[in-house]
Amino acid sequence: CWTRSNYIYIQNGVYINGLYLDGARWDAATESLVDQILGKLYFPMPIIHFLPFENYVRKPEHYRCPCYKTSNRAGVLSTTGQSTNFILPVDLPTKMSPDFWTLRGTALLCQLDD
């Protein structure tokens, strides 16, 4: 186990700290996405344990939340066809339809605007 900035590397995966939710908030009691509090744009996400494994199948009730480097969400298209600001999708549990969060533009952000 060793640390570097906002991540902790372990033998099986990595813990990530310091992400923010835009368009939703995380409810620890239900362990799922819930609606924002009126008047507040960004909510800190708790530590996430990324544990990769082969043949992963996403649960249809999970929202595939895009994770971006900045809140701008714009970037130059790379040779892979993806934005240079996009990092990866993160599947998050939700009690509502994943389409609800897609229409809201819900995303994870690595840093907020100054």
C-alpha positions in Angstrom: 0.0 0.0 0.0 1.3 3.5 -0.9 -0.2 6.9 -1.3 0.1 9.7 -3.7 -1.9 12.9 -3.5 -5.6 11.9 -3.6 -5.3 8.2 -4.2 -4.1 5.2 -2.2 -2.9 2.2 -4.2 -3.6 -1.2 -2.7 -3.0 -4.7 -3.9 -6.5 -5.0 -5.3 -7.6 -1.7 -6.8 -7.3 1.9 -5.7 -9.1 4.3 -3.4 -9.9 7.7 -4.9 -10.7 10.8 -2.8 -11.5 14.3 -3.8 -14.1 13.9 -6.5 -17.2 16.1 -6.6 -20.7 15.4 -7.9 -22.4 18.0 -10.2 -26.1 17.6 -10.7 -26.7 15.2 -7.8 -25.4 14.3 -4.4 -24.5 11.1 -2.6 -26.7 9.8 0.2 -24.7 7.6 2.6 -27.8 6.2 4.2 -29.2 4.8 1.0 -25.8 4.4 -0.7 -27.1 6.0 -3.9 -27.5 9.2 -5.9 -30.2 11.6 -4.7 -31.4 15.0 -5.8 -29.3 18.1 -5.1 -30.0 20.5 -2.2 -31.6 23.7 -3.6 -28.9 26.4 -4.0 -25.9 24.1 -3.9 -24.1 23.0 -7.1 -21.4 20.7 -6.1 -21.2 17.9 -3.5 -18.1 16.0 -2.3 -18.2 12.3 -3.2 -17.0 9.9 -0.5 -13.9 7.8 -1.1 -14.5 5.4 -4.0 -12.8 2.0 -4.2 -12.1 1.1 -7.8 -11.7 -2.6 -8.1 -11.1 -3.8 -11.6 -12.0 -7.3 -12.7 -12.6 -9.2 -15.9 -15.9 -9.6 -17.7 -17.6 -6.8 -15.7 -21.3 -6.3 -16.5 -23.0 -3.1 -15.5 -26.2 -3.4 -13.6 -29.0 -1.7 -15.6 -30.2 0.2 -12.6 -26.8 1.9 -12.1 -26.1 5.3 -13.7 -23.0 5.4 -15.8 -21.7 8.7 -14.5 -19.0 10.4 -16.6 -15.9 11.7 -14.7 -14.3 14.8 -16.1 -11.0 16.6 -15.1 -12.7 20.0 -14.9 -16.3 21.3 -14.7 -15.9 22.8 -18.2 -16.5 19.3 -19.7 -15.0 20.5 -22.9 -11.8 19.3 -24.4 -10.0 18.5 -27.6 -11.0 15.3 -29.3 -8.1 12.9 -29.1 -7.2 10.3 -31.7 -9.4 7.8 -29.8 -12.4 10.1 -30.5 -12.9 11.0 -26.8 -12.5 14.4 -25.2 -9.2 15.0 -23.5 -11.3 16.2 -20.5 -13.2 12.9 -20.1 -11.5 10.3 -17.8 -13.9 7.3 -17.4 -17.5 6.4 -16.6 -18.2 5.4 -13.0 -21.2 3.2 -12.4 -23.2 4.6 -9.4 -26.2 3.0 -7.7 -29.5 5.0 -7.9 -33.1 4.6 -6.8 -34.2 6.6 -9.8 -33.9 5.8 -13.5 -30.4 6.3 -14.9 -32.1 8.4 -17.6 -33.1 10.9 -15.0 -29.4 11.6 -14.1 -28.5 11.7 -17.8 -31.0 14.4 -18.5 -29.7 16.3 -15.4 -26.2 16.2 -16.8 -24.9 14.5 -13.6 -21.1 14.0 -13.6 -18.2 13.5 -11.4 -15.5 16.2 -11.4 -11.9 16.1 -10.3 -11.6 19.8 -9.7 -14.0 22.8 -9.3 -13.7 26.2 -10.9 -12.0 28.9 -9.0 
